[in-house]
């Protein structure tokens, strides 16, 4: 016969399944003790799906301990088969119950050896183990007391009966086999642990021996075969807690399960588990695998009705952090228990603070609402010091932290006001919370505080101004119409820190889209004149704040801006721009002010030229290590360059180009800011308007050295040079211009089309059309026609009207344009219909005599 170790694990499981089915069948057909055997068979039938699960996981289950557990189970099942066949009604109930518990022990061995089995399968095995260990059959109690050896029949007396009581059909040979098998099984069962052995292995056994000892102890506890006196005298709880820290995962899990069972039985047991050392090892289990974490947090929850546990757990490093992580984890059972445990621990205010530091804020918010004055101050102070993420700030806002803090600021004493303002300053960093602050009615009290001259309140002014600066980022602040004027009046009466915050707040208010009336009132109240002295301020933050606000307010001012600033302040602003120590934000704000000067103001242009602004600006912005990380800087620079490229002043254009303005403009076409792209394209369009008149004709004969072939321009039909006639083709500006049209943002389309249209003037339209076709620009123009506004559509139609004069372009691009053109003819602006009709006529889709003309 093949040795069992030589068989595959799959074969072993299949044999075990077959043996189980055989025992079930024997039990079902037995003619004696029908009720008991049927109950037993019903339990065994539950083994079948478990064996199927084990068979499906044979790769992770084929280990020596599991093989041993399977063999043990097979032996118990063979014993069951023998017992059913030779049942003795006088003792069958106790025998069957004992046998069923023995099978349960074997199932327990299988359970504790199954490290890598799926959780749902282990749950099935655990449930089956529990049912087996608690099985009771019928209502019979016919068997003698197991403590009375004289009344306990030997296996010989059970199975080798007188011939008169044996069944007629059973042969002598068959009886002999059964007796031999039972002797063998009994001999194997004698290795089970006695109570003294259990104690010895619990204390000193290695992991394998400890596993069997724990199994035996678990059965003793579940079966109530040991009492509290024995558990206390032997120090079982202390032993288990000591072994928990050094055992392997399966043994740790079993230890915690036994401790949970004991904890549910006695408050005295809980007290023994609540010492610091025991809690320490339990907390370590919160970091283990899923099952161990779940059992550990369940046990800690069971212990949490002891006040000492609240204090001790809060002091164990990492405990609350791990509980918060479990609360937010994927295991619903562990999450629920962790939440309950955190709620129990939060009755201690120090624990609530630890929870907030770990990212769980509900207890802290509860104390802000319901705590004593001192507790509220404690919570607010902690909230001001915790490094919050935006997600944490959002959670605090949603959980209702802002309202009690605002109330503390309004009605509390000095310490309460200070802690509340500091906490609100931390929360106000998140934009979502600024709306909650405005709704709470905090703006007016904050302003009143800033106007206060009471010395004891001076310490509150800085956090108050910081909160106002954050609140001002929300357009809802404009419900307080006079807030900007009140802030302006405070500028010269406060400390530098508060001035920075007020300038930041004022700039935020002034930039809101619905703040036109506020800006008008600020200018009427001489805001710009009030801000100009700050331009020479040594504090960089104050100077930058003043520059930003002047830039914002100067957008709506036209001719009077130069006079408002004056030559002295313009010189100061240019000095700020040209200084090597100026920050990028400050430089962007200063250049932005100059970009708002009216283009037509020649006096301002001459002054800026005199101050040498343009050469240094271009040199700085085109250096190899300069990148436009700030959109505002790029937009401001592009805005300034427009005044130096006006087409009416060719000498000024030449001055700008000689200093390298065109490479800078082309660079600006490829940056992130669409506003900067639009302004750069506008400057290039201005320069290109004069390209044709400044070209060198190819018919020129008086040149000493004829230009190279590379200098010839196919669009202008002559010799073009970037520095002499500002040619877009030679500047290689056409591809980036087309790329803007191909993009998804439409704000720069009008300027780009204006630049491209300069290539299609009356003398160059044919060459310009061919150039756009060669560079794949015609499809981009058609795209703008489809998705642009009426102004860009008008420019695109003008360009297409010229392009489609050329038959080849009509053939190649007409079909893709006609759908858009027809749609525009039906749904577009009425003033565009005449041009649309002309283009449709070119494509032979409309008669020249159409009423569209």
C-alpha positions, 0 to 999 in steps of 0.5 A: 500500500502506498505510504500516506506521505507519498500521496499528494495533498489533493489526494489526501483531501479527496480521500478525507471527503470520501471517508466523510461521505461514507461515515454520513452514509453509515450513520444515515442507514444505521437502524439503532439510535437513529435520532443521534446518528442523524444529528451526527450525520447532519453535522458531518455533511457540513464538512463537504463544502469545507473540503472543497474550499481546501481542495481549491486552495491546495497550493497554500494548504500543503504544509506538514502541520496541515497534513498532520491535522488532516491525518488526525481528522481521518483517524477520528472519522474512522473511529466514528465509523467503527463506533456507529457500526457497533453502537451500545445504546447504554453509553452512546450519547456520551460516546458520540459527544466525546467523539464529536469533540475529538473531531472538533479538536482535529478541526481545531488543529486544521484551523490553527495550521491554516495561516494563508487560507482565505478569511471566509474559509477560515470563518467556516472552519471556525464555525464548524469547530465551535459547533463540534465542541458544543455538540449535544445529542438528544436528551439522553444521559444514560452513560455512567459518570466518566469519573467512575472508572468502574462504570466506564466500559472498555472498548473491548466491552463496548464492541465485543459483546455476547453473541446473543446481543450481536446482530445476526448479520455481523461476522466474527472477522468483521468484529475483530477488525473493528476492535483492532481499529479502535485499539489503534485509534485509542493508542493515538489519542493517548498523546492528547495533553492533560491539564498539567501538560497544558500548564507546562506548555503554556509557560515554556512550550515552543510554538508548536507545543504552545499551539496544542496547549492553547487549543486544549485551554480554549476547549477548557474555557469554552466547555467550562471544565476549569473554574475561575479559582484555577484560572486565578491560581495558575495566573493564566491571564498573566501567562497568556499576556506574556506569551502574546508578545513573543508568539507566532501569528496563529498563536497570538490570534488564539491567545487574544481569542481566549482572552476575549472569552475570559473577559466576557466572563468576569470583570475580575479577569478584565482588571487583570488584563488592564495592567500597562504591560498587558495593554502594551502587547495588545496595542502591538497587535493592532499593527498585525494582520487583519484577523489579529487586528480585529480581535485585538481592537475587539478585546480593547473595546471589551476592556474600555469600560474600565476608567484605568484603561482610558488613561493607560491606552492614551499614554501608549505611544502610537495607540490612538494613531493606529485606532484612527487608521483602523477607523478609516480602514477597509475592515468594517468590523475593526472600523466599527470597534475602533470607532467605539473605542475612540469614543470611549477614550475621548472622555479623557480630554488629553486623548481627544487631543491625541486623536486630533493630532492623528486626524480624528477631530470629532471629539475635539469639536464636541469639546469646543461645543460642550466643554468648560471654558478652560477645556474650550481654550485647551482645544482651540490652542491645540487646534492653532498648533496642529499642522493641518492638511487641507483635508483636515481643515475641510473636515473640521469645517464640516464637523462644525468647528468654526461656529464655537470658535467664532463665539469664543472670539466674540464673547470670551475673555482675552485668553479665549479670544486669542486661542479662538483667533489663532485656531481660526487663522489655521482653519481660514487657510482653506477657501471653503472655510472662509465662506463659513467665517463670513456667514458666522458674522465675524467680519465686523468684529474683526474690523472693530478689533483692528480699530480698538486702541485698548492695550490688552487687545493689541495681541489679537490684532495680528491674527485678526488681520491675517483672518481678514486677509484670508476672508477677503479672497471670497467674493462674499466679503463684498456684502460688507460694502465699506470694508475696503474703505475701513481697511484703507484708513487703517494702513498707516496706523498699524504694525508692519505685519498687520499692514501686510495682511491689510494690503493682501486683503485689499488686493483680494477685494479689488480683484473680485469681478463684482468689485467695480464699485469698490475699486471706484470708491477706493480711487475716489478716496485717493487710494493710489496716492495713499499707497505710493509712499509704500514703494520706498518701504524697506519691508519687501512684503509691504512694498510688494503688497502696495505694488500689487494693489496699485497694479489692480487699481490702475487697470481701470485708469486711463490717461490720468495714471501717468499724472497720478504716479508722476515721474519720481514714482515711475523712476522708483518703479523702474528701479524696482524692476531693474534691481537684481534683488527684487523678487519675481512677484514684486517685479511682476507687480511693478511691470504690471503697473507700467503695462497699465500706462496708456499706450498713447502716452508718448511722454511715459514711453519717452521716460521709460526709454530714458530710464533704460527699461526696455534693454535691461528687461529684454536682456533679463527675460531672454537669458537662458536660465529665465523661465516664466514661472509666474503667469503675472510676470509673463503677462506684465512683460508682454503688456509693456512690450506692446507700447514699444512696438506700436506701428505708428513709430517705426523708429521705436519699433527698430529700437525695440527690435535691435534690443531683441524684442522679437525673440522674447515675443516668440518665447512668450508665444509658447508659455502657459499664460494665454493672456501673455500669448495674446499680448505677444501676438498683438506686438508681433502683429504691430511689427509685421504691419511694417514688414512689407514696406521695410523689405529689401526688394529682390530687384535692388541692384545697388547693393555691393554684396547681394543678400544670400538666398536664405534671406529671401522671403517667399511671402514678401517676395524680397529679402527680409531680415528680422532686425530690419523689417521684423518679418514673422516668417524669418522670426519663425513665429508662424508655427507657434502662432498656428499652435495657439489656434490649434489649442483648446483656449480661445482667448488669444485667437483674435491677436493671433489672427491679426498677426497672420492677417498681416501676411495676407495684405493686398500685395502678399495675399497669395504668397501668404496663403501658400505660406499658411497652407505649407505650415498647416495653418488653414485647418487651424483657421477653420477651427477658430471659425467653428469655435470662436466668438464673433470677432475672431470669426470675422477675422477668420472669414477675412483670411479664408476669403483670401485663401480660397481665391486660390483653386488648389486651396479650395479643392483641398480645404473647401469641404472641411470649411463648408459645413462650418460656413453653412452653419454660420450662415444659418445661425451666426451673427447677421453682420457676418452673413455677407462675408460668409456668402462671399466665401461660399460663392468661392466654394461654388456653394452659393450663387453670386446673385444670392440675397446674402450679398 
